[in-house]
């Protein structure tokens, strides 16, 4: 039994060795062609970002609660309404007034009208200018002083979570871009309103909260939405740019290959670089917009004579007219 297992293992090793040899042999017959192209620097704008995540929240979320226990008689607003300071949001009756009106119902409309004039309802007033974000209480519903009848928000913000290694780069009024996960094609301009000094630990990472105010709040902005926040760290306009792929780094120097004017050869040119956005990089000195940069790359291709051949077929034999010879 042991001999059979040994033979099987030996056979597997032999098969693997043959396969590796065949693949190396085929690859060694391949050819590597050099691709040469020319690119020129461009003039454009470049920005660097500090990216993180955030959540849409009300800046100030204020609950309007009943001053006494009782019953809601009417709700005068609905979610999404803009309200002003001192505006009546709802009317309610205290427990005593509600009981008195219920008893008067059996004595006729005149009695009910009399007690409504004598015993006035209580108005729930807006304490701030803002927007109604919760108005789910229904007329006739019993409430206590602990119940929020209406919830207001002064304005929506995005609260970002910034890593402790990046918080020193964030400043008040710094510009940023907000991209909601639900609307990835819309970029919303914003600015930093407040930077919190107390840290929090999230998933063993120390973060600081940063509040951002959108310049224009779109209609689809809703509390609780998740967002990506890109803080604009550096921004430059109309600078000389090249792709990061054309820059060669060697021994602490950055250089590019330029096309020589009098030959097909290329020459090295040391350049001084500025900021980069991982796609393009700013060229501070060493290049002009008229320079032609040579980019060389290699591509492996199989020889045309081997195209369509079977790498596992014995060498020296090729398919021809559906048979081997």
Secondary structure, 3 states (H helix, E strand, C coil): CHHHHHHHHHHHHHHHHHHHHHHHHHHHHCEEEEEEEEEECEEEEEEEEEEEEEEEEECCEEEEECCCCEEEEEECCCCCCEECCCCEEEEEEEHHHHHHHHHHHHHCHHHHHHHHHHCCCEEEECCCCEEEEECCCCCCCEECCCCEEEEEECCEEEEEEEECCCHHHCCCCCEEEEEECCCCCCCEEEEEEEEEEEEEEECCEEEEEEEEEECCCCCCCCCCCEEEEEEEEEEEEEEEEEEHHHCEEECCEEEEEEECCCCCCEEEEECEEEEECCCEEEEEECCCCCCEEEEEEEEEECCHHHCCCCCCCCCCCCEECCEEC
